[in-house]
Amino acid sequence: MREIFSIGKETTEYTVGRGVAGKEIPEMKKTVFITSSTVMDRFSGILNLPMERTIRVEDGENAKSFESYENLISTLLDMNIQRDHTLCYIGGGTIGDISGFVASTYRRGIGLAAIPTTLLSMIDSSVGGKNGINVSGKKNMAGTFMNPHMILADTLFIENQKELVKNGLPEAVKHGMILKAQLIEKLENLNLDQLMSAGNLEGFIMENAKIKADVCNADPFDTEGFRNILNFGHTVGHGIEAASGWNISHGEAVMSGMILEAETTRSMGLTKPEVAERLRKLSVRYGIDIERSMKFAKKIREFIKFDKKISGSGIFLPVIRDVGNSEIMEMDLWKFMDALERVLEA
């Protein structure tokens, strides 16, 4: 299954299917591959990478440092990589962030391709062109926009990997809530096993990747405000992640964030009551734990002020009016926080 996505003036050939990475890698002659030891150890049989053109980096946020960036640039220089080469990353969002930043800056830019290995990266982080590294402990403070010219979403990486799918699923729920009620209805009529079946998974991945691409195409450099719609659930969700010391998974935090944001805006008369109710039912249907996240939500006031959508004391918040119907609203951050805390105390 293949589609061409346009984001600004760039195009991305997006392919989803079982075994597409293994079929394409041998044809990628002028390509350097960046991946992690974890991916190599788990998926070496799927990938069969040319080791002389493969670079391993460490896992986790430590990979997104200036030291890691400098080491990768030096390695590419030692390998005599030229501007007509392509850098292809294999992994999730962290590997994608550092790889995209390297590709967009090495010799003022070389080609970029992506082989995402999680549902989250297939439907979210690999699409849209944002990349970056961390500075002084703050995430993505240095970065560029660069879309991969090719994305290979190989379902072999997530076959039988229920936790990987559950961690990415809230981003799909978000897509449905902000723009496409039919996607929510589809999820309400499936369970996790049915969703992960060969007959459903490929189309589901492509549908979500296209939603993300369409939103990014309307605001390719995140300057018009529309792209903020993708942050539904993430203001509270990121606060929960930080308050937990990053011990809550992104999926759990965002699912809880969507529920709490919907309940808070409902209390303000902005959101229909059934929105949060349907979100809660989906979390139960797909086994996404929200109870741990809710405990940390009570501690997020000190963390939420660092949210990137905040301007002064105001916040640009995606508000779900009804399922599939959303808008971005500017509101006073502390009034929102007061309303959120009342919801948590109820």
N, C-alpha and C positions, 0 to 999 in steps of 0.2 A: 504494500500500500504506500503510495508516494504522492506528495503534493509539493508545490512550490509556494513558499510564504514570502510575501513582500513586507519588509519593515523599513520604512523610509525609502532610501535609494538602493538598499541592499536586498538581495534575494537569498533564500535558504532552501535548499532541496532537503525535504524532511521525509525520511523513509522509516516505516515501522514494519516489523515482521520478525518471525522466528529465524534466527541464524543470519540476519542481514550483515552483521559486523564481520563474522567469519568469512563470508563470501567477498566482502569489499576490501578487507585489509590487504590481501595479497596484491591487489591492483594499485595500492597507494604507494607508488615507488618513491616519489620525492617528498616523503612525509616522515616527520619525527613524532613519535608517540610519547605522551606523558601520562603516567598512571601512578597508582600507589602500590605499595607492597601487598596491602590487603586485597586489592582487585586482582593483582597478578597471582597471588596464592590461591584465590577462590576460583578464578575464571580463566586460568592459563589454557585449559583445554578448549575453551570457546574461542580464545583470541589468536593463539599461535602467532605472537608478535615477532618481528625481526629484532632480535635483542641488540644488534649493533646500532639500531635506530630507536631504541626505547630508553626512556629516562624514568627512573623511579623517584618519587618524592614521598615525604612522610605524610601520614594521615592527619586529619584534624586541622584546626585553625592555625596551628604553628606553621603549616605550609604556606600561609598567606602573610609572610613577613618580608621585609626588605632583604634580609639575609637570604631567604629562599629565592626571592626574585633575582638577586645578583648572582647566586649560584647557577640558576637556570640560564641566565644570559651568558655567563661564562662558559657553561657546558655547550650551548649552541655555537658559540664562537669556536670552541675547541673542535667541534664537529664540522666546522666550515659550512654551516647552514647559510644559504643565500636567500635572497628575497623571493625567488621563485619556488621556494619550499613551502610546505604546509605543516603546521603544528596541529596534531590531533590529540585531544585529551580523552581519556577513558576513565570515567568515574562520576562522582556526584557534583554537587554545587561548589564545594571547596576546591576541588581539582579544576573545575571549570573557571572559577574566579581567577586563580593565579595563572592558569594557562592562557586565558583570554587577555589578561594584562600583559603577559610576556609577548604573545603573538602580535598585539597591537603596537608594541613599542620596540621590539627587536628589529634593528635596521629600519626603523620607522614603519614597520608593519610587514608581516608575512601572512600567508593564508591560515585560516583557522577552521578546523572541523571538530565535531563532537560525537562521542559515543557514550551517551549517558547510561549509567548502570543501575539507577533506581527509578521508581515511578515518579518520585518528586522531581528529579532532574529531567526526566523525559517530558513531562508536561509543564514544567515551570522554569527551572534555572537555565536550561540549555537554550531556551527561546527568549529573545528580547535584547540580547547584546550587552547586558550589564556585566562588568567584571571589576575586580579590584583586589587590593591588599589592605591589611590592617596597619594602622599607624598609632603608636602610643596607646595600645590596648583598645582602640576604637575601630569598629568593623568598617571595612571598605572606604576608608578616608582618602585613599588614592586609587583612581580607577579611570577607565575609559569605556566607550561604547563600541563594541565590535561583535557583529553577529557571525556565527559560523556559516560558511557557505554550504556546508553539508552536515546533517544530523542523522545518525543511524540509531534508531530506537529499537534495540534488539530485545525481544521479549524473553529470550533465553536467560537473561540476567535476573529476571524477576519471577520466572516460573517456580511455583511452590514456595516462594518467599513471601509469606503472608505479612510478616512484620514490615518488610520494605513497602509492600503495597498499602498497608494501613497507614504508614507514616506519610505517604504521598497523597492519600485519598482526600484529606481535608482541602488540599488545593483545588481538587476537582469539584468538591462541594462548593467551595468559594466561587468558582467559575459559574456554576449553576445559579447560585444565589444572586450574583451581581448582574447576570445577563441572560441566562437561559434556563427558564423554569422546566423545560422538557428534560434537561439533564438531571435535575433533582428528582423528577418523576421516574426517570430510568433507574436511578439509584434506589429509590424507594421500592421498586419492583424486582430488584435483584438482591442476592446476598453475596458475601465475599467469594465463595466458591464459584458461583455463577459468573461473577464479574471477571474472575481470573481464568475463566475457560477460554480456549482458543477462539471460540466464536464471538466473544464479546471484547476481549482485552485489546486487540489491535485497533478496532474502531473507536474504542473508548479513549485510548491514548491519542489517536489522531484528532478526535473531536476536541479534546482539551488543549492540545498543542495549538490547534487552529484558533481557539478562543484567545489564548495568550498572545498569539502572533497578531491577531486582528486588533486587540487593544494596544499593543506596542506600535503597530503601524499607524494608529491614529495619533500617537504621541511618542515618536521614536527616540527622542532624547530626554524624555521626562521633563519637558519644559512647559507643556500646555495645561497640566493639571489632570488631564483625563486618565493618565496611567495610574494615578492614585487609587482608582477604583479597585485595582488589584490588591490593595492593602487591607481589604475587609478582613477583620479578625486579627490582623498583624500588630496593631497598636497595642492591644491588650496581650496578644500572644507573645510578642517579643518581650514585653514586661514580665510575663510569667517565666519565660526562658531565663531571663537575667536574674530574676528573684530566686529561682531554683538553683542558681549557680551552674546553669546549662545542663542540669541533670534531667530535665523534662524534654522529651523528643519534640521536634518541631511540629510534627503532626498533632500530637496531643495538645500542645500549647495553642496552635492555631484553631483547632476545633473548639477548645474552651474559649478562646478569644472571640470567635464568631458568635457563640452562644451568649457570652456576657455583653458584647457590644450590641447585639440584637435586643437583649433584655433591657439594656440601659436606654437605648433609643426608643424602645417601646414605652418605657416609663416617662419619656419626654414627649410622648404623643406622636412620634415620627415613624414608627414601625408597627406593622400588624402583629398581634400577639402570636399568630400561628407560625411566624418565621422561626422564633427561638424554639418553639415546640417541635417543629419538623427537624430542626438541627439536632435537638436532643435525641429524637427518635433515630436519626441516622447514626449518631455516635453509638447507640446501643446496638443497632442492626449490624454494624460493621466492627463491633468490639473495640472501639477507640476509647481508651480510658480517659475520663475527664476529671475524676475525683481528685487525683493528686494535683492536677493543675489548679483546681479551684482553691485549694489550700494556699498556694503561692500567690494567687490573684489578690489576696488581701494585703500583700506586701509590696505591690508594684508601684505605689505612688512615687517612691524615690527613684525608680528606674525609668518610668514612662516619660520623664521630662527630656530624655535623650533621644526620643523618637524622631526620625528624620522628617516626619510630616508636620512637625511643630514649628510654628513661626511666631516668635515672641511668646505670648500667653495664649495664642490661638492654635487650633489643630484642624487640619483638613481631614475629615473623617468620612470614609465611605458609609453611607447610610442605606440600609435595605428598606425600602418602602413596603414591598411585597416580594415574594419569591420571583426572581428574575427581573426585578425593577429596582434600580438603585440610583443614587446620586451622591456627589461629593458635597459635603457641607462644611463650612467653616464655623467652628464654635469655640467658646472659651474652654481651654483645657481643664481648668480647675472646676468649672461647673460640670463638665463631663465626668471628672474624677469623683466629685461629690455624688453625682447620680449613680455612678458605678458602685460606689461604696454602700449606698443605700440598698442597691440590688443585692449586694453580697451579704448584707446584714439581714435581709428579709427571710 
